[in-house]
Amino acid sequence: MSTVDPLRVDRRADGVAVLTFTNPDKRNPMTPALTERWAATLRELRGDRDLRAVVVTGQGPAFCSGADLGELGGTGEADLITARTGLAEFYRTWLTIRDLPVPTVAAVNGHAIGAGLAVALACDLRYVVPGAKLGAPFVNLGLHPGMATTALLAEAVGVQRARELLFTGRLVSGAEAAEIGIALASEEPVLDTALHTASRIAAAAPIAVRLTKTALAEGRPTVTQALAWEALAQPVTTRTEDFREGVDARIARRTPRFLGR
């Protein structure tokens, strides 16, 4: 039995946490061990008041190859209620990254397939290298899409393009993924690009950043929704020490130092 940690967690001094899938020989599949470690890690991060941003990436040639097909195949032997309960728990566990109060950034270093693509889509920002392969080929395995891919992909690229990708199950290159809006383009190494963005987020006022993430949590708000939220959230931020620090730093032409209060 392997004792290798399937998820490496690196905590940086600037408040950025880097989560790395560490099973490159198998293209970082979502095994039970990784799923359990992911759940525990996300629980810990949710309660960390010093957390500013999270970066997710994979070791080796893949970001994440998706659900372990051996495990997934076992659901066909269970009754539908049991299978549904198990899959719903699996989905919820992995999608808890959307519940983090801070921005999340996927550094898609290689293949992101099926549920592995869904993990990247669940992040607030995604960077991808041109040579990566991304897709949701569920129908080519005789499967309905899972892990909210129908919603997440449509949010990223629009309903028409999501239909085309999901109905055909075709894979796209990293270059095409950037072109159609699945991710933002990055040169190698993509982790450097993601960390640069995460560091810039970490340097911004954390209360303002967290409230801005809430504003965009469900994708594109309507103008009416945005106005209602902003009329509440902006006055909240004007009462923070960080706002006073930001104004003072602007006047003094110095870099602000935000403390999240």
VOPAGU-2260 file (C-alpha; in pm, 1 decimal, decimal comma):
REM VOPAGU-2260
SITE   aa  ch    i         X         Y         Z
SITE  MET   A    0       0,0       0,0       0,0
SITE  SER   A    1     138,9     339,5    -106,0
SITE  THR   A    2     213,0     592,7     164,3
SITE  VAL   A    3     269,5     879,6     -79,5
SITE  ASP   A    4      47,5    1178,7      -4,9
SITE  PRO   A    5    -180,3    1213,4    -312,3
SITE  LEU   A    6    -214,8    1588,9    -252,4
SITE  ARG   A    7      76,1    1813,6    -161,6
SITE  VAL   A    8     -17,7    2133,6      20,6
SITE  ASP   A    9     231,9    2419,2      16,3
SITE  ARG   A   10     157,4    2728,0     225,9
SITE  ARG   A   11     332,6    3044,0     109,5
SITE  ALA   A   12     417,5    3341,0     327,8
SITE  ASP   A   13     189,2    3570,1     127,2
SITE  GLY   A   14    -122,4    3369,2     217,5
SITE  VAL   A   15    -138,2    3163,9    -103,9
SITE  ALA   A   16    -193,9    2788,0     -70,1
SITE  VAL   A   17     -78,0    2563,4    -356,4
SITE  LEU   A   18    -252,1    2225,3    -392,8
SITE  THR   A   19     -70,1    1977,3    -617,6
SITE  PHE   A   20    -199,2    1638,6    -732,4
SITE  THR   A   21      93,3    1398,8    -691,3
SITE  ASN   A   22      17,4    1082,8    -888,9
SITE  PRO   A   23     175,9    1170,3   -1225,8
SITE  ASP   A   24     231,7     809,7   -1337,0
SITE  LYS   A   25    -145,1     763,7   -1357,7
SITE  ARG   A   26    -216,4    1121,9   -1470,1
SITE  ASN   A   27    -351,7    1225,9   -1129,9
SITE  PRO   A   28    -684,6    1039,2   -1115,1
SITE  MET   A   29    -944,8    1119,7    -850,2
SITE  THR   A   30    -890,3     811,1    -638,2
SITE  PRO   A   31   -1064,9     753,8    -304,2
SITE  ALA   A   32    -741,7     845,1    -123,4
SITE  LEU   A   33    -711,6    1172,6    -312,7
SITE  THR   A   34   -1079,5    1251,2    -262,2
SITE  GLU   A   35   -1049,2    1199,4     113,5
SITE  ARG   A   36    -734,9    1413,6     130,2
SITE  TRP   A   37    -901,2    1684,0     -80,7
SITE  ALA   A   38   -1202,0    1695,7     153,1
SITE  ALA   A   39    -984,1    1729,8     462,5
SITE  THR   A   40    -768,3    1997,7     302,0
SITE  LEU   A   41   -1064,4    2207,3     187,7
SITE  ARG   A   42   -1219,0    2189,0     536,9
SITE  GLU   A   43    -894,8    2321,0     682,6
SITE  LEU   A   44    -863,7    2600,0     426,7
SITE  ARG   A   45   -1221,0    2720,9     475,2
SITE  GLY   A   46   -1141,7    2808,4     836,6
SITE  ASP   A   47    -811,0    2985,7     765,6
SITE  ARG   A   48    -859,2    3360,4     810,7
SITE  ASP   A   49    -508,5    3430,1     677,2
SITE  LEU   A   50    -575,4    3255,3     345,9
SITE  ARG   A   51    -567,5    3495,1      49,1
SITE  ALA   A   52    -581,1    3268,7    -258,5
SITE  VAL   A   53    -554,2    2902,7    -364,2
SITE  VAL   A   54    -374,5    2755,3    -666,0
SITE  VAL   A   55    -449,8    2401,6    -789,5
SITE  THR   A   56    -218,8    2211,7   -1025,4
SITE  GLY   A   57     -88,8    1864,5   -1108,8
SITE  GLN   A   58     245,9    1691,9   -1128,2
SITE  GLY   A   59     373,7    1548,0   -1454,2
SITE  PRO   A   60     198,8    1552,2   -1793,7
SITE  ALA   A   61    -155,8    1591,1   -1662,0
SITE  PHE   A   62    -357,5    1826,1   -1446,7
SITE  CYS   A   63    -617,4    1560,4   -1357,7
SITE  SER   A   64    -746,0    1267,2   -1561,8
SITE  GLY   A   65   -1080,0    1261,2   -1383,4
SITE  ALA   A   66   -1259,1     996,4   -1184,7
SITE  ASP   A   67   -1100,4     657,5   -1137,5
SITE  LEU   A   68   -1286,1     447,4   -1397,8
SITE  GLY   A   69   -1247,6     132,4   -1189,6
SITE  GLU   A   70   -1423,5     297,1    -898,4
SITE  LEU   A   71   -1684,7     456,4   -1122,3
SITE  GLY   A   72   -1761,2     123,3   -1286,7
SITE  GLY   A   73   -1856,1     -17,8    -949,4
SITE  THR   A   74   -2156,0     215,0    -929,5
SITE  GLY   A   75   -2320,1      13,7   -1207,6
SITE  GLU   A   76   -2348,9    -281,3    -973,3
SITE  ALA   A   77   -2532,4     -85,8    -701,8
SITE  ASP   A   78   -2900,2       5,1    -695,7
SITE  LEU   A   79   -2977,7     350,1    -832,4
SITE  ILE   A   80   -3042,2     511,8    -494,4
SITE  THR   A   81   -2708,4     391,8    -355,9
SITE  ALA   A   82   -2524,7     490,2    -673,4
SITE  ARG   A   83   -2685,0     834,7    -676,6
SITE  THR   A   84   -2598,8     895,1    -311,6
SITE  GLY   A   85   -2236,4     795,0    -362,1
SITE  LEU   A   86   -2186,5    1004,5    -673,5
SITE  ALA   A   87   -2359,8    1308,1    -522,1
SITE  GLU   A   88   -2121,3    1291,0    -225,0
SITE  PHE   A   89   -1823,2    1259,0    -460,6
SITE  TYR   A   90   -1940,4    1560,7    -661,6
SITE  ARG   A   91   -2005,8    1771,9    -352,4
SITE  THR   A   92   -1666,8    1686,7    -205,6
SITE  TRP   A   93   -1475,4    1799,9    -511,5
SITE  LEU   A   94   -1688,6    2106,5    -577,4
SITE  THR   A   95   -1633,0    2241,6    -225,5
SITE  ILE   A   96   -1352,3    2442,5    -382,0
SITE  ARG   A   97   -1629,4    2675,1    -503,3
SITE  ASP   A   98   -1720,3    2736,8    -139,0
SITE  LEU   A   99   -1382,9    2879,1     -42,7
SITE  PRO   A  100   -1418,5    3249,1      41,6
SITE  VAL   A  101   -1099,2    3340,9    -146,3
SITE  PRO   A  102   -1022,7    3330,9    -520,6
SITE  THR   A  103    -902,3    3001,0    -662,2
SITE  VAL   A  104    -673,9    2958,1    -963,9
SITE  ALA   A  105    -624,2    2639,2   -1167,8
SITE  ALA   A  106    -281,6    2599,5   -1329,2
SITE  VAL   A  107    -372,2    2347,2   -1600,5
SITE  ASN   A  108     -29,7    2206,0   -1677,7
SITE  GLY   A  109    -155,6    1920,8   -1896,7
SITE  HIS   A  110    -456,6    1702,0   -1966,6
SITE  ALA   A  111    -775,8    1788,0   -1777,4
SITE  ILE   A  112   -1036,4    1530,4   -1868,2
SITE  GLY   A  113   -1393,9    1465,1   -1754,8
SITE  ALA   A  114   -1430,0    1532,5   -1384,1
SITE  GLY   A  115   -1071,3    1660,7   -1392,9
SITE  LEU   A  116   -1188,0    1936,8   -1625,2
SITE  ALA   A  117   -1476,0    2003,5   -1386,0
SITE  VAL   A  118   -1226,8    2066,8   -1103,4
SITE  ALA   A  119   -1052,3    2327,6   -1317,1
SITE  LEU   A  120   -1386,7    2480,2   -1419,2
SITE  ALA   A  121   -1486,9    2501,9   -1052,6
SITE  CYS   A  122   -1193,8    2738,3    -991,2
SITE  ASP   A  123   -1246,4    3111,2   -1032,5
SITE  LEU   A  124    -960,1    3149,4   -1279,6
SITE  ARG   A  125    -788,7    2899,8   -1506,5
SITE  TYR   A  126    -460,0    2920,2   -1695,5
SITE  VAL   A  127    -366,7    2657,3   -1953,6
SITE  VAL   A  128     -61,3    2576,2   -2162,7
SITE  PRO   A  129    -107,8    2536,8   -2540,8
SITE  GLY   A  130     -15,2    2168,1   -2545,1
SITE  ALA   A  131    -270,7    2056,8   -2286,1
SITE  LYS   A  132    -578,4    1856,4   -2379,6
SITE  LEU   A  133    -912,4    1939,8   -2219,2
SITE  GLY   A  134   -1253,1    1786,8   -2260,6
SITE  ALA   A  135   -1553,0    1608,5   -2118,6
SITE  PRO   A  136   -1575,3    1285,3   -2321,6
SITE  PHE   A  137   -1845,4    1129,7   -2102,5
SITE  VAL   A  138   -2073,8    1034,4   -2393,2
SITE  ASN   A  139   -1787,4     848,1   -2560,8
SITE  LEU   A  140   -1773,1     623,7   -2254,7
SITE  GLY   A  141   -2150,5     572,7   -2249,8
SITE  LEU   A  142   -2183,9     810,1   -1956,6
SITE  HIS   A  143   -2390,4    1117,5   -1882,1
SITE  PRO   A  144   -2170,1    1412,8   -1780,9
SITE  GLY   A  145   -2115,2    1447,5   -1407,3
SITE  MET   A  146   -1987,1    1680,7   -1138,4
SITE  ALA   A  147   -2189,7    1977,9   -1266,2
SITE  THR   A  148   -1997,9    1982,8   -1594,2
SITE  THR   A  149   -2313,9    2075,3   -1784,9
SITE  ALA   A  150   -2343,5    2393,3   -1575,2
SITE  LEU   A  151   -1974,5    2474,8   -1531,6
SITE  LEU   A  152   -1884,8    2438,1   -1898,2
SITE  ALA   A  153   -2184,8    2643,0   -2007,8
SITE  GLU   A  154   -2083,3    2914,5   -1760,4
SITE  ALA   A  155   -1735,1    2924,5   -1912,4
SITE  VAL   A  156   -1806,8    2907,0   -2286,1
SITE  GLY   A  157   -2179,7    2965,8   -2331,6
SITE  VAL   A  158   -2458,8    2716,4   -2391,4
SITE  GLN   A  159   -2404,4    2661,7   -2765,6
SITE  ARG   A  160   -2036,8    2577,9   -2734,9
SITE  ALA   A  161   -2099,3    2366,1   -2424,3
SITE  ARG   A  162   -2358,1    2164,8   -2617,4
SITE  GLU   A  163   -2113,2    2102,1   -2899,4
SITE  LEU   A  164   -1838,5    1988,4   -2663,8
SITE  LEU   A  165   -2063,6    1772,4   -2446,5
SITE  PHE   A  166   -2265,7    1616,0   -2731,2
SITE  THR   A  167   -1950,9    1513,9   -2920,3
SITE  GLY   A  168   -1716,5    1456,1   -2627,7
SITE  ARG   A  169   -1430,2    1596,8   -2831,9
SITE  LEU   A  170   -1109,1    1718,4   -2671,5
SITE  VAL   A  171    -963,8    2061,7   -2734,6
SITE  SER   A  172    -605,5    2178,7   -2716,7
SITE  GLY   A  173    -495,3    2429,4   -2459,8
SITE  ALA   A  174    -471,5    2685,3   -2737,4
SITE  GLU   A  175    -834,4    2628,2   -2841,9
SITE  ALA   A  176    -944,3    2619,8   -2478,3
SITE  ALA   A  177    -802,8    2969,8   -2437,9
SITE  GLU   A  178    -963,1    3082,7   -2763,6
SITE  ILE   A  179   -1315,2    2971,0   -2668,5
SITE  GLY   A  180   -1300,1    3081,6   -2305,2
SITE  ILE   A  181   -1241,6    2766,0   -2103,1
SITE  ALA   A  182    -920,2    2915,3   -1967,1
SITE  LEU   A  183    -670,2    3196,4   -2007,3
SITE  ALA   A  184    -361,2    3128,9   -2216,8
SITE  SER   A  185     -26,9    3074,4   -2047,9
SITE  GLU   A  186     319,2    2976,8   -2159,4
SITE  GLU   A  187     521,9    2718,0   -1969,7
SITE  PRO   A  188     552,5    2693,2   -1676,8
SITE  VAL   A  189     186,4    2761,4   -1614,5
SITE  LEU   A  190     231,9    2741,2   -1238,2
SITE  ASP   A  191     444,8    3056,0   -1249,9
SITE  THR   A  192     164,5    3240,1   -1428,2
SITE  ALA   A  193     -94,0    3119,1   -1177,6
SITE  LEU   A  194     126,8    3208,5    -882,4
SITE  HIS   A  195     190,3    3555,8   -1019,5
SITE  THR   A  196    -185,1    3618,5   -1036,5
SITE  ALA   A  197    -243,0    3459,7    -695,0
SITE  SER   A  198      27,1    3680,2    -542,3
SITE  ARG   A  199    -135,3    3990,9    -687,6
SITE  ILE   A  200    -468,6    3878,9    -539,8
SITE  ALA   A  201    -298,9    3815,0    -205,3
SITE  ALA   A  202    -158,1    4168,2    -206,9
SITE  ALA   A  203    -503,8    4323,2    -251,2
SITE  ALA   A  204    -744,1    4406,7      31,8
SITE  PRO   A  205    -877,7    4066,8     147,5
SITE  ILE   A  206   -1221,8    4182,7     264,0
SITE  ALA   A  207   -1283,2    4357,4     -67,1
SITE  VAL   A  208   -1156,5    4054,5    -260,6
SITE  ARG   A  209   -1377,5    3811,2     -68,2
SITE  LEU   A  210   -1685,6    4026,7    -120,0
SITE  THR   A  211   -1604,6    4059,7    -489,9
SITE  LYS   A  212   -1581,0    3681,0    -516,4
SITE  THR   A  213   -1927,0    3657,0    -357,5
SITE  ALA   A  214   -2061,2    3901,0    -615,8
SITE  LEU   A  215   -1939,4    3675,5    -898,3
SITE  ALA   A  216   -2013,1    3340,4    -733,1
SITE  GLU   A  217   -2291,2    3245,1    -974,1
SITE  GLY   A  218   -2123,6    3362,8   -1291,5
SITE  ARG   A  219   -2266,5    3671,9   -1456,7
SITE  PRO   A  220   -2495,4    3875,8   -1230,1
SITE  THR   A  221   -2757,1    4093,1   -1391,2
SITE  VAL   A  222   -2717,6    4469,8   -1363,4
SITE  THR   A  223   -3002,4    4473,3   -1111,0
SITE  GLN   A  224   -2835,3    4204,9    -898,7
SITE  ALA   A  225   -2497,6    4379,1    -921,6
SITE  LEU   A  226   -2637,4    4714,4    -815,3
SITE  ALA   A  227   -2822,1    4563,9    -518,7
SITE  TRP   A  228   -2512,2    4379,3    -395,4
SITE  GLU   A  229   -2264,4    4660,7    -461,5
SITE  ALA   A  230   -2481,8    4916,1    -279,5
SITE  LEU   A  231   -2436,2    4699,2      30,4
SITE  ALA   A  232   -2083,5    4564,2     -15,8
SITE  GLN   A  233   -1908,8    4888,4    -107,2
SITE  PRO   A  234   -2026,6    5073,9     207,2
SITE  VAL   A  235   -1909,0    4773,8     411,6
SITE  THR   A  236   -1558,2    4811,7     269,2
SITE  THR   A  237   -1549,9    5188,3     331,6
SITE  ARG   A  238   -1571,7    5108,8     702,7
SITE  THR   A  239   -1259,2    4892,6     705,1
SITE  GLU   A  240    -906,2    4981,4     809,9
SITE  ASP   A  241    -795,0    4846,0     474,1
SITE  PHE   A  242    -990,3    5118,3     293,0
SITE  ARG   A  243    -819,0    5387,4     498,2
SITE  GLU   A  244    -484,7    5219,1     431,3
SITE  GLY   A  245    -557,1    5208,3      59,1
SITE  VAL   A  246    -643,4    5578,2      46,4
SITE  ASP   A  247    -342,2    5677,9     258,3
SITE  ALA   A  248    -110,4    5467,3      43,0
SITE  ARG   A  249    -248,1    5623,2    -275,1
SITE  ILE   A  250    -193,4    5974,8    -140,7
SITE  ALA   A  251     157,5    5888,4     -19,6
SITE  ARG   A  252     233,8    5704,3    -344,1
SITE  ARG   A  253     345,1    5392,4    -159,3
SITE  THR   A  254     243,6    5026,9    -171,0
SITE  PRO   A  255     -48,1    4956,5      64,3
SITE  ARG   A  256     -22,5    4692,5     332,7
SITE  PHE   A  257    -364,2    4536,1     383,0
SITE  LEU   A  258    -438,2    4341,4     700,6
SITE  GLY   A  259    -792,5    4222,0     636,2
SITE  ARG   A  260    -967,3    4436,9     888,9
